[in-house]
């Protein structure tokens, strides 16, 4: 976890790099093209993601947690990107070799390649799935594996993880109901489920509190790697909205060594009225700005553009 203050220009530049990465991933997943181009481009994207996480993982978490309209309209690609961010955190915590971290990130980026468009469609249109949509969702792990093989992927750990990323130990998963799953598949499923709980759907806003998402996650789908996911994101991860003892509302920008005292961008005054510009601030009871929990108003997430929030650091 990185905690050093990053110069404003560097924070904004890196945030823009995340946006470009998302754009390129979306183009790759929706227009797969020739096999050699796919595997080469994917490797470049995965390397860039790992480099960005190395430089400032708070910004990666900020992208996962922050509420934004494009998380709905571009759900298929962005969900895979965000899952890959959390997978990268887990892989690093488990001290996997660099080559395996790369494999894990590439698997996360491509686990839903056969249904990228369908994931976005389902996120934007509430209600039950048609029989055709249900069939595609049930078979998409194996369909994605086959597609990846046709695109030139020959890493068996990567392919197995994609094929099994909805299986659960004990036979409760799908599409095959396997009794045992690979370690990497278990990581993918765990991070996939957590990111899905944090994401919006049509008719459902994203969870205001990552703590609430973590509680549900622990109860239902945490698995072996669940505790690692929750601990790596932290109590108040970057991108989440928080209320302060002062009455001010804020967005977390950086974690610190004290999980109860993140650095934030103030969004409102003491009476809850929006500020003209975000203001960077430390938090803590001694400062009269202790964090009391999630902010009550999700609309505050879009009060200022990310460039302005990060520029306040």
C-alpha positions in Angstrom: 0.0 0.0 0.0 1.5 3.4 -1.0 0.9 6.3 1.4 3.3 9.0 0.3 1.8 12.2 -1.0 1.9 12.3 -4.8 2.4 15.6 -6.6 -0.8 17.0 -8.1 0.3 16.7 -11.7 1.4 13.1 -11.1 -1.9 12.1 -9.5 -4.0 13.6 -12.3 -1.7 12.2 -15.0 -1.9 8.7 -13.5 -5.7 9.0 -13.2 -5.8 9.9 -16.9 -3.7 6.8 -17.6 -6.3 4.7 -15.8 -9.0 6.1 -18.1 -7.0 5.4 -21.2 -6.3 1.9 -20.0 -10.1 1.3 -19.5 -10.8 2.7 -23.0 -8.2 0.4 -24.6 -9.4 -2.6 -22.7 -13.0 -2.0 -23.7 -12.0 -1.8 -27.4 -10.0 -5.0 -27.1 -12.8 -7.0 -25.4 -15.5 -5.8 -27.7 -13.5 -5.9 -31.0 -11.2 -8.9 -30.4 -9.6 -8.8 -33.9 -6.7 -11.0 -34.9 -5.1 -13.5 -32.4 -1.6 -12.0 -32.4 -3.0 -8.5 -31.8 -5.2 -9.6 -29.0 -2.5 -11.4 -26.9 0.1 -8.7 -27.5 -2.3 -5.9 -26.6 -3.6 -7.7 -23.6 0.0 -8.3 -22.3 0.7 -4.5 -22.7 -2.5 -3.6 -20.8 -1.8 -6.0 -18.0 1.8 -4.8 -17.6 0.5 -1.2 -17.5 -2.0 -2.0 -14.8 0.6 -3.6 -12.6 2.9 -0.6 -13.2 0.2 1.8 -12.2 -0.6 -0.2 -9.1 3.1 -0.2 -8.2 3.3 3.6 -8.6 0.1 4.4 -6.6 -2.3 1.7 -5.7 -4.6 4.2 -4.0 -5.5 5.5 -7.4 -6.3 2.0 -8.6 -8.6 1.5 -5.6 -10.1 4.9 -6.2 -11.2 3.7 -9.6 -12.7 0.6 -8.2 -14.7 2.3 -5.4 -15.6 5.7 -6.8 -19.3 6.0 -7.9 -19.5 7.2 -11.5 -22.1 7.0 -14.3 -19.8 5.2 -16.7 -19.6 2.2 -14.4 -23.2 1.4 -15.6 -22.9 2.3 -19.3 -19.5 0.5 -19.6 -20.0 -2.2 -17.0 -18.8 -5.1 -19.0 -15.2 -3.8 -19.6 -14.9 -1.7 -16.4 -16.0 -4.6 -14.1 -13.2 -6.7 -15.5 -10.7 -3.9 -15.1 -11.7 -3.3 -11.5 -11.6 -7.0 -10.7 -8.1 -7.1 -12.1 -7.1 -4.3 -9.7 -8.3 -6.2 -6.7 -6.7 -9.4 -8.0 -3.4 -7.5 -8.3 -3.7 -6.4 -4.6 -4.3 -10.0 -3.5 -1.5 -11.4 -5.7 1.0 -9.0 -4.3 -0.1 -9.6 -0.7 0.3 -13.3 -1.2 3.8 -12.6 -2.6 3.3 -14.4 -5.9 6.1 -14.2 -8.4 5.9 -11.4 -10.9 5.1 -13.9 -13.7 2.1 -15.3 -11.8 0.8 -11.8 -10.8 0.8 -11.1 -14.6 -1.1 -14.3 -15.3 -3.6 -13.5 -12.6 -4.3 -10.0 -13.9 -4.6 -11.2 -17.5 -7.1 -13.8 -16.4 -9.1 -11.2 -14.6 -9.2 -8.9 -17.6 -10.5 -11.7 -19.8 -12.7 -13.8 -17.6 -15.9 -12.5 -19.2 -14.6 -11.9 -22.8 -17.5 -14.0 -24.2 -20.1 -11.8 -22.6 -18.7 -8.3 -22.3 -21.6 -6.9 -24.2 -24.2 -8.9 -22.3 -22.8 -7.8 -18.9 -23.3 -4.2 -19.9 -26.8 -4.9 -21.2 -27.9 -6.7 -18.0 -26.5 -3.9 -15.8 -28.4 -1.3 -17.7 -31.8 -3.1 -17.9 -33.3 -4.3 -14.7 -35.5 -7.4 -14.5 -35.0 -11.1 -15.2 -32.9 -12.5 -18.0 -34.3 -14.1 -21.1 -33.7 -17.8 -21.6 -31.0 -16.9 -24.2 -29.3 -14.5 -21.8 -29.4 -17.0 -19.0 -27.9 -19.7 -21.2 -25.1 -17.3 -22.3 -24.4 -16.4 -18.7 -24.3 -20.0 -17.5 -21.9 -21.0 -20.2 -19.7 -17.9 -20.4 -16.8 -19.3 -18.4 -16.3 -22.2 -20.8 -17.1 -19.9 -23.8 -14.5 -17.4 -22.6 -11.9 -20.1 -22.3 -12.6 -21.4 -25.8 -12.5 -17.9 -27.2 -9.2 -17.2 -25.5 -7.7 -20.4 -26.9 -8.8 -19.3 -30.4 -7.1 -16.0 -29.8 -3.8 -17.6 -29.1 -3.7 -17.9 -25.3 -1.9 -21.1 -24.3 -1.2 -20.5 -20.6 -3.1 -23.3 -18.9 -3.3 -21.7 -15.5 -4.9 -18.6 -17.0 -7.3 -20.7 -19.1 -8.3 -23.0 -16.2 -8.9 -20.0 -14.0 -11.2 -18.4 -16.6 -13.1 -21.7 -17.1 -13.6 -22.2 -13.4 -14.1 -18.6 -12.1 -17.8 -19.3 -11.2 -17.1 -22.7 -9.7 -17.0 -23.1 -5.9 -15.4 -25.7 -3.8 -17.9 -28.4 -2.9 -19.8 -28.3 -6.2 -22.0 -25.2 -5.6 -20.8 -23.2 -8.6 -21.4 -23.4 -12.3 -21.3 -24.4 -15.1 -19.9 -27.8 -14.2 -20.4 -27.9 -10.4 -16.8 -28.9 -9.8 -15.9 -30.2 -6.3 -12.4 -28.6 -6.5 -11.2 -25.5 -8.2 -7.8 -24.0 -9.0 -6.3 -21.4 -6.6 -6.3 -18.7 -9.3 -10.0 -19.5 -10.1 -10.8 -19.0 -6.5 -9.0 -15.6 -6.5 -10.9 -14.5 -9.6 -14.3 -15.5 -8.2 -13.6 -13.8 -4.9 -12.6 -10.5 -6.4 -15.3 -10.7 -9.1 -18.0 -11.1 -6.5 -16.7 -8.3 -4.3 -16.5 -5.8 -7.2 -20.0 -6.8 -8.3 -21.3 -6.0 -4.9 -19.7 -2.5 -5.1 -21.0 -1.8 -8.6 -24.3 -0.1 -9.6 -27.1 -1.6 -11.6 -30.1 0.1 -13.2 -32.5 0.6 -10.4 -29.8 0.1 -7.8 -27.1 2.6 -6.8 -23.6 1.4 -5.9 -23.1 0.7 -2.2 -22.2 3.9 -0.3 -20.3 1.9 2.3 -17.5 -0.5 1.3 -17.8 -1.7 4.9 -21.4 -2.8 4.2 -20.3 -4.6 1.0 -17.6 -6.3 3.0 -20.0 -7.5 5.6 -22.3 -9.1 3.0 -19.3 -10.4 1.2 -18.0 -12.1 4.3 -21.3 -13.7 5.0 -22.0 -15.1 1.5 -19.1 -15.3 -0.9 -15.8 -14.5 0.8 -14.1 -17.8 0.4 -10.4 -18.4 1.3 -9.2 -15.1 -0.1 -12.0 -12.9 1.2 -10.2 -11.6 4.3 -7.3 -10.6 2.1 -9.6 -8.6 -0.2 -11.1 -6.7 2.7 -7.8 -6.0 4.5 -6.1 -4.8 1.3 -8.9 -2.3 0.5 -8.9 -1.0 4.0 -11.6 0.4 6.3 -12.1 3.6 4.2 -10.7 2.9 0.8 -10.0 5.8 -1.7 -13.1 6.7 -3.7 -15.6 6.1 -0.8 -17.8 8.9 0.6 -17.6 9.6 4.3 -19.2 11.8 6.9 -17.1 13.6 9.5 -17.7 14.5 13.1 -17.6 18.1 11.9 -20.7 17.6 9.8 -18.7 17.9 6.6 -18.9 15.3 3.9 -15.9 14.1 2.0 -14.4 11.6 -0.4 -11.4 9.5 0.6 -8.4 10.1 -1.6 -5.5 8.3 0.2 -5.1 5.7 2.9 -2.7 6.3 5.7 -0.9 4.1 8.2 -3.9 4.7 10.5 -6.9 3.1 8.8 -9.2 5.4 10.8 -7.5 8.6 9.5 -7.6 8.7 5.7 -6.7 11.8 3.7 -9.9 13.2 2.1 -11.2 15.9 -0.2 -13.9 17.9 1.6 -17.0 18.2 -0.5 -19.4 20.2 1.8 -19.2 22.6 4.7 -20.2 21.9 8.3 -23.9 22.3 7.4 -23.7 19.9 4.5 -23.7 22.6 1.8 -21.6 21.9 -1.3 -18.3 23.8 -1.5 -17.2 25.7 -4.5 -14.1 23.6 -4.8 -12.9 20.5 -3.0 -10.4 21.0 -0.2 -7.8 18.4 0.8 -7.7 17.6 4.5 -6.3 15.1 7.0 -8.8 13.5 9.3 -8.9 12.4 13.0 -10.7 13.2 16.2 -7.9 15.5 17.4 -8.6 17.6 14.3 -12.4 17.7 14.9 -12.7 15.6 11.7 -13.1 12.1 12.8 -14.7 9.7 10.2 -18.1 8.5 11.4 -19.1 6.3 8.5 -20.5 6.5 5.0 -21.8 9.8 3.7 -25.6 9.8 3.3 -25.8 11.3 -0.2 -24.4 9.3 -3.2 -24.9 12.4 -5.4 -21.8 13.9 -3.8 -19.7 11.4 -5.7 -20.2 13.4 -8.9 -20.1 16.9 -7.4 -16.6 17.4 -8.7 -14.7 15.7 -11.5 -11.9 13.4 -10.5 -9.2 15.7 -11.9 -10.4 18.4 -9.5 -10.6 16.0 -6.5 -7.1 14.7 -7.1 -5.8 18.1 -7.8 -6.7 19.2 -4.3 -4.0 16.9 -2.8 
